[in-house]
Amino acid sequence: MVEEDRCISICSVSGFVTNILSGALTCVFALVGSLVGAITGALAGRASHSGLFRGAGLGAVAGAVLSVEVLEASRAYWRSQHSGSSSLLSITGFLADFFNGRFMREFLRPSFSSVQRWQVNLTEMSYEDIYDMLLPAEGRIKGASQEFLGSLPQHVVTKGSRVDACGDVVCCVICLQELDEGDVARTLPACKHTFHMKCVDEWLSRRLLCPVCRQYM
C-alpha cells in the first residue's frame, strides 16, 4: 500500500513537472517566434514603405502564432510516431519525414492555413485595431463621453510647458509630433502624461486607457 502511494505521488509530481516544462517550452517558442517575426516584419515594412513599426507588430504576432503551431504539430507528430519505437529511430524518422515533406503535408498545412488567415486579417487591421485586440477587457468596454472629456484639464502650451524636467521637448506619442507654443494640450490627471488635446480626445473616445502607460481612466 505504501509502495502504491509512493508511485502515485511520484507520478503526480512527474506530471506536474512535465506540464511546467511544456508550458515553459511553449513560451520560449512564442517569444523566439515573436522576436524573429518582428525583425522580419520590420525589414519587410521598411522595404515596402508600409511602416517599420506596423511591419514589426504584424510580424511579431504572426511569428508567435506560427512558432506555437509548429511546436504543437511537432508534438502531435512525435506522439503519433513514438509508440513502440526507440528514441533514436523516432528522431531519424522525424528528420526524414521533415525533409521529404510528409511532416509539412500532414501536420503543418493546417498551421500555415491558420497563420495565413491571421496575416490576411492583420493586414486589414489598423495599428489601433491591433492595439485594441491586445488590451484588457475593461479598456474595450466603451470610450469616454463628451462630458468626461470636458472635465479633463487642458492648457495652452507655452515655451516653458513644452519641455519636461530634463529639458527635452514633450512629444505627443499619438501623432508623434512635438508640442509647439500655442497648441492646446491635455495632461491626464492620473498619470500626468501630456498630449495634443485633439489627439487624446479622439483616443479616449475609443478607449479609456492612457496610450503610454495603459492606466485605466
DRENPA-3360 file (N, C-alpha, C; in nm, 2 decimals, always signed):
BEGIN
1 = MVEEDRCI = +0.08/-0.12/+0.00/+0.00/+0.00/+0.00/+0.09/+0.13/+0.00 ~ +0.19/+0.12/+0.08/+0.28/+0.23/+0.09/+0.35/+0.25/-0.05 ~ +0.39/+0.14/-0.11/+0.46/+0.15/-0.24/+0.37/+0.21/-0.34 ~ +0.24/+0.17/-0.34/+0.14/+0.23/-0.44/+0.12/+0.38/-0.42 ~ +0.11/+0.42/-0.29/+0.10/+0.56/-0.26/+0.22/+0.64/-0.31 ~ +0.34/+0.58/-0.29/+0.46/+0.64/-0.33/+0.47/+0.65/-0.48 ~ +0.42/+0.55/-0.55/+0.42/+0.55/-0.70/+0.33/+0.66/-0.75 ~ +0.21/+0.67/-0.68/+0.11/+0.77/-0.72/+0.17/+0.91/-0.70;
9 = SICSVSGF = +0.24/+0.93/-0.59/+0.29/+1.06/-0.56/+0.40/+1.10/-0.67 ~ +0.49/+1.00/-0.70/+0.59/+1.02/-0.80/+0.53/+1.06/-0.93 ~ +0.43/+0.98/-0.97/+0.36/+1.01/-1.10/+0.30/+1.15/-1.10 ~ +0.24/+1.19/-0.99/+0.17/+1.32/-0.98/+0.28/+1.43/-1.00 ~ +0.39/+1.41/-0.92/+0.50/+1.51/-0.93/+0.55/+1.52/-1.07 ~ +0.57/+1.40/-1.13/+0.63/+1.39/-1.26/+0.54/+1.46/-1.36 ~ +0.41/+1.44/-1.35/+0.31/+1.50/-1.44/+0.31/+1.65/-1.43 ~ +0.32/+1.70/-1.30/+0.32/+1.84/-1.27/+0.44/+1.91/-1.33;
17 = VTNILSGA = +0.56/+1.84/-1.31/+0.69/+1.90/-1.37/+0.68/+1.90/-1.52 ~ +0.62/+1.79/-1.58/+0.61/+1.78/-1.72/+0.52/+1.90/-1.78 ~ +0.41/+1.93/-1.71/+0.33/+2.04/-1.75/+0.40/+2.17/-1.75 ~ +0.48/+2.19/-1.64/+0.55/+2.32/-1.63/+0.65/+2.33/-1.74 ~ +0.73/+2.22/-1.76/+0.83/+2.23/-1.87/+0.76/+2.25/-2.01 ~ +0.65/+2.19/-2.03/+0.58/+2.20/-2.15/+0.53/+2.35/-2.17 ~ +0.48/+2.41/-2.07/+0.44/+2.55/-2.07/+0.55/+2.64/-2.10 ~ +0.66/+2.61/-2.03/+0.78/+2.70/-2.05/+0.84/+2.69/-2.19;
25 = LTCVFALV = +0.84/+2.56/-2.24/+0.88/+2.55/-2.38/+0.79/+2.62/-2.48 ~ +0.66/+2.62/-2.46/+0.57/+2.69/-2.54/+0.60/+2.84/-2.54 ~ +0.62/+2.89/-2.42/+0.65/+3.04/-2.40/+0.78/+3.07/-2.47 ~ +0.88/+2.99/-2.46/+1.01/+3.02/-2.53/+0.99/+3.02/-2.68 ~ +0.92/+2.92/-2.73/+0.89/+2.92/-2.88/+0.82/+3.04/-2.92 ~ +0.71/+3.08/-2.84/+0.64/+3.20/-2.88/+0.72/+3.33/-2.88 ~ +0.81/+3.34/-2.77/+0.90/+3.46/-2.77/+1.00/+3.46/-2.88 ~ +1.06/+3.35/-2.91/+1.16/+3.35/-3.02/+1.09/+3.37/-3.15;
33 = GSLVGAIT = +0.97/+3.31/-3.17/+0.90/+3.34/-3.30/+0.85/+3.48/-3.31 ~ +0.81/+3.54/-3.20/+0.77/+3.68/-3.20/+0.89/+3.77/-3.23 ~ +1.00/+3.74/-3.17/+1.12/+3.82/-3.20/+1.17/+3.81/-3.35 ~ +1.17/+3.69/-3.40/+1.21/+3.67/-3.54/+1.11/+3.73/-3.63 ~ +0.98/+3.72/-3.60/+0.88/+3.77/-3.68/+0.88/+3.93/-3.68 ~ +0.91/+3.98/-3.56/+0.92/+4.13/-3.55/+1.03/+4.19/-3.64 ~ +1.15/+4.12/-3.63/+1.26/+4.17/-3.71/+1.23/+4.15/-3.86 ~ +1.18/+4.04/-3.90/+1.14/+4.02/-4.04/+1.04/+4.11/-4.09;
41 = GALAGRAS = +0.93/+4.13/-4.00/+0.83/+4.22/-4.04/+0.87/+4.37/-4.05 ~ +0.96/+4.41/-3.96/+1.02/+4.54/-3.96/+1.10/+4.57/-4.09 ~ +1.18/+4.47/-4.13/+1.26/+4.48/-4.25/+1.16/+4.48/-4.38 ~ +1.06/+4.40/-4.37/+0.97/+4.40/-4.49/+0.89/+4.53/-4.49 ~ +0.85/+4.58/-4.37/+0.77/+4.70/-4.37/+0.86/+4.82/-4.42 ~ +0.98/+4.82/-4.38/+1.07/+4.93/-4.43/+1.09/+4.92/-4.58 ~ +1.11/+4.80/-4.63/+1.13/+4.78/-4.77/+1.01/+4.82/-4.86 ~ +0.89/+4.79/-4.80/+0.77/+4.82/-4.88/+0.71/+4.95/-4.84;
49 = HSGLFRGA = +0.77/+5.03/-4.76/+0.73/+5.16/-4.72/+0.59/+5.16/-4.65 ~ +0.55/+5.04/-4.59/+0.43/+5.03/-4.52/+0.44/+5.07/-4.37 ~ +0.56/+5.09/-4.33/+0.58/+5.13/-4.19/+0.66/+5.03/-4.11 ~ +0.77/+5.08/-4.05/+0.86/+4.99/-3.97/+0.79/+4.93/-3.85 ~ +0.72/+5.01/-3.77/+0.65/+4.96/-3.65/+0.53/+4.87/-3.69 ~ +0.46/+4.91/-3.79/+0.34/+4.83/-3.83/+0.39/+4.69/-3.88 ~ +0.50/+4.69/-3.96/+0.55/+4.56/-4.00/+0.60/+4.48/-3.89 ~ +0.67/+4.54/-3.79/+0.72/+4.47/-3.67/+0.61/+4.41/-3.59;
57 = GLGAVAGA = +0.50/+4.49/-3.57/+0.39/+4.44/-3.50/+0.32/+4.32/-3.56 ~ +0.29/+4.33/-3.69/+0.23/+4.22/-3.77/+0.32/+4.10/-3.77 ~ +0.45/+4.12/-3.79/+0.54/+4.01/-3.79/+0.55/+3.94/-3.66 ~ +0.55/+4.02/-3.55/+0.56/+3.96/-3.41/+0.44/+3.87/-3.38 ~ +0.32/+3.91/-3.42/+0.20/+3.83/-3.39/+0.21/+3.71/-3.48 ~ +0.23/+3.72/-3.61/+0.24/+3.61/-3.70/+0.35/+3.51/-3.66 ~ +0.46/+3.56/-3.62/+0.57/+3.47/-3.58/+0.54/+3.39/-3.46 ~ +0.48/+3.46/-3.36/+0.44/+3.38/-3.23/+0.34/+3.27/-3.26;
65 = VLSVEVLE = +0.24/+3.31/-3.34/+0.14/+3.21/-3.38/+0.20/+3.09/-3.45 ~ +0.28/+3.12/-3.55/+0.35/+3.01/-3.63/+0.43/+2.92/-3.55 ~ +0.51/+2.99/-3.45/+0.60/+2.91/-3.37/+0.53/+2.81/-3.28 ~ +0.42/+2.86/-3.22/+0.34/+2.77/-3.13/+0.27/+2.66/-3.21 ~ +0.22/+2.70/-3.33/+0.16/+2.60/-3.42/+0.26/+2.49/-3.46 ~ +0.38/+2.53/-3.49/+0.49/+2.43/-3.53/+0.52/+2.34/-3.41 ~ +0.53/+2.40/-3.29/+0.56/+2.32/-3.17/+0.45/+2.22/-3.15 ~ +0.32/+2.26/-3.16/+0.21/+2.17/-3.13/+0.21/+2.06/-3.24;
73 = ASRAYWRS = +0.24/+2.10/-3.37/+0.24/+2.00/-3.47/+0.35/+1.90/-3.45 ~ +0.47/+1.95/-3.40/+0.58/+1.86/-3.37/+0.54/+1.76/-3.26 ~ +0.47/+1.81/-3.16/+0.43/+1.72/-3.05/+0.33/+1.61/-3.11 ~ +0.24/+1.66/-3.19/+0.14/+1.56/-3.25/+0.21/+1.45/-3.33 ~ +0.31/+1.50/-3.41/+0.39/+1.40/-3.49/+0.46/+1.30/-3.40 ~ +0.52/+1.36/-3.30/+0.60/+1.27/-3.21/+0.52/+1.17/-3.14 ~ +0.40/+1.21/-3.10/+0.31/+1.11/-3.03/+0.26/+1.01/-3.13 ~ +0.23/+1.05/-3.25/+0.18/+0.95/-3.35/+0.29/+0.85/-3.40;
81 = QHSGSSSL = +0.41/+0.89/-3.39/+0.52/+0.80/-3.44/+0.60/+0.73/-3.33 ~ +0.58/+0.78/-3.20/+0.67/+0.73/-3.09/+0.63/+0.60/-3.03 ~ +0.51/+0.55/-3.05/+0.46/+0.43/-2.98/+0.54/+0.31/-3.04 ~ +0.60/+0.24/-2.95/+0.67/+0.11/-2.99/+0.80/+0.13/-3.06 ~ +0.86/+0.25/-3.07/+0.98/+0.27/-3.14/+1.08/+0.33/-3.04 ~ +1.21/+0.32/-3.07/+1.31/+0.38/-2.99/+1.32/+0.52/-3.02 ~ +1.39/+0.60/-2.93/+1.40/+0.74/-2.94/+1.48/+0.77/-3.06 ~ +1.59/+0.70/-3.09/+1.68/+0.72/-3.20/+1.60/+0.70/-3.33;
89 = LSITGFLA = +1.53/+0.59/-3.34/+1.45/+0.57/-3.46/+1.35/+0.68/-3.48 ~ +1.28/+0.72/-3.37/+1.18/+0.83/-3.39/+1.24/+0.96/-3.44 ~ +1.36/+0.99/-3.38/+1.43/+1.12/-3.43/+1.47/+1.10/-3.57 ~ +1.52/+0.99/-3.61/+1.56/+0.96/-3.75/+1.44/+0.97/-3.84 ~ +1.33/+0.91/-3.80/+1.21/+0.92/-3.88/+1.15/+1.06/-3.89 ~ +1.16/+1.13/-3.78/+1.11/+1.27/-3.79/+1.19/+1.35/-3.89 ~ +1.32/+1.34/-3.88/+1.41/+1.42/-3.97/+1.38/+1.38/-4.12 ~ +1.37/+1.25/-4.14/+1.34/+1.20/-4.28/+1.21/+1.25/-4.33;
97 = DFFNGRFM = +1.11/+1.24/-4.25/+0.97/+1.29/-4.29/+0.97/+1.44/-4.31 ~ +1.05/+1.51/-4.22/+1.05/+1.65/-4.23/+1.11/+1.70/-4.37 ~ +1.22/+1.63/-4.40/+1.29/+1.68/-4.53/+1.22/+1.63/-4.65 ~ +1.15/+1.51/-4.65/+1.08/+1.47/-4.77/+0.94/+1.53/-4.78 ~ +0.90/+1.61/-4.68/+0.78/+1.68/-4.70/+0.65/+1.62/-4.63 ~ +0.66/+1.50/-4.58/+0.54/+1.44/-4.51/+0.50/+1.52/-4.39 ~ +0.60/+1.56/-4.31/+0.56/+1.64/-4.19/+0.49/+1.77/-4.23 ~ +0.54/+1.83/-4.34/+0.47/+1.96/-4.38/+0.33/+1.93/-4.43;
105 = REFLRPSF = +0.31/+1.82/-4.51/+0.18/+1.80/-4.56/+0.08/+1.76/-4.46 ~ +0.12/+1.67/-4.36/+0.02/+1.61/-4.27/+0.00/+1.70/-4.15 ~ +0.10/+1.77/-4.10/+0.09/+1.83/-3.97/+0.10/+1.99/-3.98 ~ +0.17/+2.04/-4.07/+0.19/+2.19/-4.07/+0.09/+2.26/-4.17 ~ +0.03/+2.18/-4.26/-0.06/+2.25/-4.35/-0.17/+2.32/-4.28 ~ -0.24/+2.26/-4.18/-0.34/+2.34/-4.10/-0.28/+2.46/-4.03 ~ -0.15/+2.45/-3.98/-0.09/+2.56/-3.91/-0.07/+2.67/-4.01 ~ -0.01/+2.65/-4.12/+0.01/+2.75/-4.22/-0.12/+2.82/-4.27;
113 = SSVQRWQV = -0.22/+2.74/-4.28/-0.35/+2.79/-4.32/-0.40/+2.89/-4.22 ~ -0.39/+2.85/-4.09/-0.44/+2.94/-3.98/-0.35/+3.07/-3.98 ~ -0.22/+3.05/-3.99/-0.14/+3.17/-3.99/-0.17/+3.26/-4.11 ~ -0.20/+3.20/-4.23/-0.23/+3.28/-4.34/-0.36/+3.36/-4.32 ~ -0.45/+3.30/-4.25/-0.58/+3.37/-4.22/-0.55/+3.48/-4.12 ~ -0.46/+3.46/-4.02/-0.42/+3.56/-3.93/-0.35/+3.68/-4.01 ~ -0.26/+3.65/-4.11/-0.19/+3.75/-4.18/-0.29/+3.83/-4.26 ~ -0.39/+3.77/-4.33/-0.49/+3.84/-4.40/-0.57/+3.93/-4.32;
121 = NLTEMSYE = -0.61/+3.88/-4.20/-0.69/+3.97/-4.11/-0.61/+4.08/-4.05 ~ -0.48/+4.05/-4.02/-0.39/+4.16/-3.96/-0.36/+4.27/-4.06 ~ -0.34/+4.23/-4.19/-0.31/+4.33/-4.29/-0.43/+4.42/-4.31 ~ -0.55/+4.38/-4.28/-0.67/+4.46/-4.30/-0.70/+4.55/-4.17 ~ -0.62/+4.53/-4.07/-0.64/+4.60/-3.94/-0.54/+4.71/-3.93 ~ -0.59/+4.82/-3.87/-0.51/+4.93/-3.84/-0.43/+4.91/-3.71 ~ -0.33/+4.99/-3.68/-0.25/+4.98/-3.56/-0.34/+4.99/-3.44 ~ -0.44/+5.08/-3.44/-0.53/+5.09/-3.33/-0.61/+4.97/-3.31;
129 = DIYDMLLP = -0.65/+4.90/-3.42/-0.73/+4.78/-3.41/-0.65/+4.67/-3.34 ~ -0.52/+4.66/-3.38/-0.44/+4.56/-3.32/-0.42/+4.59/-3.17 ~ -0.40/+4.72/-3.14/-0.38/+4.76/-3.00/-0.50/+4.73/-2.92 ~ -0.62/+4.75/-2.97/-0.74/+4.72/-2.90/-0.75/+4.57/-2.88 ~ -0.71/+4.49/-2.97/-0.72/+4.34/-2.96/-0.63/+4.29/-2.84 ~ -0.52/+4.36/-2.81/-0.44/+4.32/-2.70/-0.47/+4.39/-2.57 ~ -0.57/+4.47/-2.57/-0.60/+4.54/-2.44/-0.67/+4.45/-2.35 ~ -0.66/+4.48/-2.21/-0.75/+4.42/-2.12/-0.90/+4.45/-2.15;
137 = AEGRIKGA = -0.99/+4.36/-2.10/-1.13/+4.37/-2.13/-1.19/+4.51/-2.09 ~ -1.15/+4.56/-1.98/-1.21/+4.69/-1.93/-1.18/+4.80/-2.03 ~ -1.06/+4.80/-2.10/-1.03/+4.90/-2.19/-1.10/+4.90/-2.32 ~ -1.18/+4.79/-2.34/-1.25/+4.78/-2.47/-1.40/+4.79/-2.45 ~ -1.44/+4.82/-2.32/-1.58/+4.83/-2.30/-1.65/+4.95/-2.37 ~ -1.60/+5.07/-2.35/-1.65/+5.18/-2.41/-1.55/+5.30/-2.40 ~ -1.57/+5.40/-2.48/-1.49/+5.52/-2.48/-1.54/+5.62/-2.39 ~ -1.47/+5.73/-2.38/-1.51/+5.84/-2.29/-1.63/+5.92/-2.35;
145 = SQEFLGSL = -1.71/+5.97/-2.27/-1.82/+6.06/-2.32/-1.77/+6.20/-2.33 ~ -1.85/+6.28/-2.40/-1.81/+6.42/-2.42/-1.81/+6.49/-2.28 ~ -1.90/+6.45/-2.19/-1.89/+6.51/-2.06/-1.76/+6.48/-1.98 ~ -1.72/+6.36/-2.00/-1.60/+6.32/-1.93/-1.48/+6.39/-1.99 ~ -1.47/+6.40/-2.12/-1.36/+6.47/-2.19/-1.36/+6.62/-2.15 ~ -1.48/+6.68/-2.14/-1.49/+6.82/-2.10/-1.44/+6.84/-1.95 ~ -1.44/+6.74/-1.87/-1.40/+6.75/-1.73/-1.25/+6.74/-1.72 ~ -1.18/+6.70/-1.82/-1.03/+6.68/-1.81/-0.96/+6.82/-1.83;
153 = PQHVVTKG = -0.85/+6.84/-1.75/-0.78/+6.97/-1.76/-0.72/+6.99/-1.90 ~ -0.72/+7.11/-1.94/-0.65/+7.15/-2.07/-0.57/+7.27/-2.05 ~ -0.47/+7.30/-2.13/-0.39/+7.42/-2.12/-0.33/+7.45/-2.25 ~ -0.29/+7.57/-2.27/-0.22/+7.62/-2.39/-0.07/+7.60/-2.37 ~ -0.01/+7.54/-2.46/+0.14/+7.51/-2.45/+0.22/+7.64/-2.46 ~ +0.30/+7.66/-2.36/+0.39/+7.78/-2.36/+0.54/+7.73/-2.38 ~ +0.63/+7.83/-2.39/+0.77/+7.80/-2.41/+0.82/+7.71/-2.29 ~ +0.77/+7.74/-2.17/+0.82/+7.67/-2.06/+0.75/+7.53/-2.04;
161 = SRVDACGD = +0.62/+7.52/-2.08/+0.55/+7.40/-2.06/+0.57/+7.29/-2.17 ~ +0.64/+7.34/-2.28/+0.66/+7.24/-2.39/+0.78/+7.16/-2.37 ~ +0.86/+7.18/-2.26/+0.97/+7.10/-2.22/+0.95/+7.03/-2.09 ~ +1.01/+6.91/-2.07/+0.99/+6.84/-1.95/+1.10/+6.87/-1.85 ~ +1.11/+6.80/-1.74/+1.21/+6.83/-1.63/+1.35/+6.81/-1.68 ~ +1.37/+6.73/-1.78/+1.51/+6.71/-1.84/+1.54/+6.81/-1.94 ~ +1.45/+6.90/-1.98/+1.48/+7.00/-2.08/+1.45/+6.95/-2.22 ~ +1.39/+6.83/-2.24/+1.35/+6.78/-2.37/+1.21/+6.83/-2.41;
169 = VVCCVICL = +1.19/+6.85/-2.53/+1.06/+6.89/-2.58/+0.96/+6.78/-2.57 ~ +0.85/+6.80/-2.52/+0.74/+6.70/-2.50/+0.69/+6.66/-2.63 ~ +0.67/+6.53/-2.66/+0.62/+6.48/-2.79/+0.49/+6.41/-2.76 ~ +0.39/+6.44/-2.84/+0.26/+6.36/-2.84/+0.28/+6.23/-2.90 ~ +0.27/+6.12/-2.82/+0.30/+5.99/-2.87/+0.19/+5.94/-2.97 ~ +0.08/+6.01/-2.97/-0.03/+5.96/-3.06/+0.00/+6.00/-3.20 ~ +0.03/+6.13/-3.22/+0.06/+6.18/-3.36/+0.21/+6.18/-3.39 ~ +0.29/+6.16/-3.28/+0.44/+6.16/-3.29/+0.49/+6.30/-3.33;
177 = QELDEGDV = +0.42/+6.41/-3.30/+0.47/+6.54/-3.32/+0.50/+6.61/-3.19 ~ +0.60/+6.70/-3.19/+0.63/+6.78/-3.07/+0.52/+6.88/-3.04 ~ +0.51/+6.91/-2.91/+0.41/+7.02/-2.87/+0.48/+7.15/-2.90 ~ +0.41/+7.24/-2.98/+0.45/+7.37/-3.01/+0.38/+7.48/-2.93 ~ +0.44/+7.59/-2.92/+0.38/+7.70/-2.84/+0.25/+7.74/-2.91 ~ +0.14/+7.75/-2.83/+0.01/+7.78/-2.88/-0.08/+7.66/-2.90 ~ -0.02/+7.54/-2.90/-0.11/+7.42/-2.91/-0.19/+7.40/-2.78 ~ -0.31/+7.35/-2.80/-0.39/+7.31/-2.69/-0.36/+7.17/-2.65;
185 = ARTLPACK = -0.33/+7.15/-2.52/-0.29/+7.01/-2.48/-0.37/+6.97/-2.36 ~ -0.37/+6.84/-2.33/-0.43/+6.79/-2.21/-0.32/+6.70/-2.14 ~ -0.32/+6.71/-2.01/-0.24/+6.63/-1.92/-0.33/+6.54/-1.84 ~ -0.32/+6.41/-1.86/-0.41/+6.32/-1.79/-0.39/+6.33/-1.64 ~ -0.49/+6.34/-1.56/-0.47/+6.36/-1.41/-0.41/+6.24/-1.34 ~ -0.44/+6.12/-1.38/-0.39/+6.01/-1.31/-0.24/+5.98/-1.33 ~ -0.19/+5.99/-1.45/-0.06/+5.95/-1.48/+0.03/+6.07/-1.53 ~ -0.03/+6.19/-1.55/+0.04/+6.31/-1.58/+0.11/+6.31/-1.72;
193 = HTFHMKCV = +0.06/+6.22/-1.81/+0.12/+6.22/-1.95/+0.04/+6.33/-2.03 ~ +0.11/+6.40/-2.12/+0.06/+6.51/-2.19/+0.05/+6.48/-2.34 ~ -0.06/+6.52/-2.40/-0.08/+6.50/-2.54/-0.15/+6.62/-2.60 ~ -0.15/+6.63/-2.74/-0.24/+6.73/-2.80/-0.38/+6.70/-2.76 ~ -0.46/+6.80/-2.73/-0.60/+6.78/-2.69/-0.68/+6.70/-2.79 ~ -0.67/+6.74/-2.92/-0.74/+6.68/-3.03/-0.70/+6.53/-3.04 ~ -0.58/+6.50/-3.02/-0.53/+6.36/-3.04/-0.58/+6.27/-2.92 ~ -0.56/+6.32/-2.80/-0.60/+6.24/-2.68/-0.75/+6.23/-2.67;
201 = DEWLSRRL = -0.83/+6.33/-2.71/-0.97/+6.32/-2.71/-1.02/+6.22/-2.80 ~ -0.97/+6.21/-2.92/-1.01/+6.11/-3.02/-0.97/+5.97/-2.96 ~ -0.85/+5.96/-2.90/-0.81/+5.83/-2.84/-0.90/+5.79/-2.73 ~ -0.93/+5.88/-2.64/-1.01/+5.84/-2.52/-1.16/+5.82/-2.56 ~ -1.20/+5.87/-2.67/-1.34/+5.85/-2.72/-1.36/+5.70/-2.76 ~ -1.24/+5.63/-2.79/-1.25/+5.49/-2.83/-1.21/+5.40/-2.72 ~ -1.12/+5.44/-2.63/-1.07/+5.35/-2.52/-1.03/+5.44/-2.40 ~ -1.07/+5.39/-2.28/-1.04/+5.47/-2.16/-0.91/+5.43/-2.10;
209 = LCPVCRQY = -0.80/+5.43/-2.18/-0.67/+5.40/-2.13/-0.57/+5.50/-2.18 ~ -0.47/+5.53/-2.09/-0.36/+5.62/-2.14/-0.28/+5.54/-2.25 ~ -0.25/+5.61/-2.36/-0.18/+5.54/-2.47/-0.03/+5.51/-2.43 ~ +0.02/+5.57/-2.32/+0.16/+5.55/-2.29/+0.17/+5.44/-2.18 ~ +0.10/+5.45/-2.07/+0.12/+5.36/-1.96/+0.00/+5.26/-1.95 ~ -0.11/+5.28/-2.03/-0.23/+5.19/-2.03/-0.30/+5.20/-1.90 ~ -0.28/+5.30/-1.82/-0.36/+5.31/-1.69/-0.50/+5.34/-1.73 ~ -0.59/+5.27/-1.66/-0.73/+5.28/-1.69/-0.78/+5.41/-1.63;
217 = M = -0.86/+5.48/-1.71/-0.91/+5.61/-1.67/-1.04/+5.60/-1.58;
% end
